[in-house]
Amino acid sequence: MTQQRLNMDWILKDLAAGVPQTRHVVVLSSDGLCIAQFSTDGEEDGTADRLAAACAGLQSLSAAIATEFPHGDGQMRLVVIEVSGGFFYLMAAGAGAYLAVLADSGVDAGLMGQRMRDLVARIGEHLSSPPRADEQDT
């Protein structure tokens, strides 16, 4: 997992640098494990792991809501949450993987959505997390 984090640093840093007011960028698995992260303040204070865990529930809830649309495919594509102080974005990024971003309230929301989509389209196959095999006691 550490090697994956190192390999994705430049990709996540590029997203953060391209959209002013970005605070954290996280790639996570569908079960809520942080695969990679970048923080503009350089601190690894547990924010990425907390976001990844929260996102697992959010993407599950979003998928349940998506099934209510009769002509859709039931898949969550993008969730945006505005709270006092900023925005949170969660986007499907590849098989079993998601891209999450925390940004300050001054962020250009349209630019963020566009850059996230561009990133996923460009390297989506690398932003995936195959299902883990069940551990078997031998």
C-alpha positions, -999 to 999 in steps of 0.1 A, spaced: 0 0 0 28 24 8 43 19 -27 10 27 -43 8 59 -23 42 70 -35 34 62 -71 3 84 -71 17 114 -52 24 134 -84 -10 127 -99 -29 138 -68 -6 168 -63 -13 179 -99 -50 179 -92 -45 199 -60 -22 224 -77 -46 228 -107 -75 238 -85 -69 265 -59 -84 260 -25 -80 222 -26 -71 208 8 -70 170 5 -72 145 -23 -77 109 -15 -80 77 -36 -99 50 -17 -112 15 -21 -149 9 -21 -146 -7 14 -131 25 28 -93 20 27 -70 48 17 -50 38 -13 -33 72 -19 -35 107 -5 -22 142 -9 -26 171 15 -17 206 6 -5 213 41 18 184 39 4 169 71 -7 132 74 -29 138 104 -54 109 97 -77 130 76 -73 107 46 -81 76 66 -112 93 82 -124 105 48 -119 71 32 -139 53 59 -167 79 57 -168 76 19 -175 39 21 -208 46 37 -215 76 14 -209 57 -18 -231 28 -5 -259 53 3 -255 70 -31 -257 36 -49 -289 28 -30 -304 62 -41 -292 56 -77 -313 25 -80 -344 47 -76 -338 61 -111 -355 36 -135 -333 44 -166 -300 46 -148 -275 18 -142 -276 21 -104 -240 34 -102 -229 64 -82 -208 88 -104 -204 120 -83 -215 133 -50 -209 169 -39 -216 181 -4 -214 217 6 -208 224 43 -200 256 61 -163 261 53 -161 241 21 -170 214 -3 -165 176 -4 -165 157 -37 -167 119 -42 -163 105 -77 -163 69 -90 -127 65 -103 -122 29 -114 -132 -6 -106 -137 -6 -68 -120 28 -63 -131 64 -57 -116 98 -58 -124 122 -29 -115 158 -25 -119 183 4 -118 220 -7 -123 253 9 -154 274 3 -136 296 -23 -130 267 -47 -143 269 -82 -168 240 -81 -171 237 -118 -133 235 -123 -130 209 -95 -156 187 -112 -139 191 -146 -104 183 -133 -116 153 -113 -134 139 -144 -103 146 -165 -81 128 -140 -104 98 -139 -107 96 -177 -69 99 -181 -58 74 -155 -90 56 -143 -76 22 -150 -48 29 -125 -73 42 -99 -88 8 -92 -89 -15 -63 -97 -51 -71 -117 -71 -46 -95 -86 -19 -96 -124 -16 -110 -138 16 -82 -149 40 -84 -186 46 -70 -203 77 -48 -232 67 
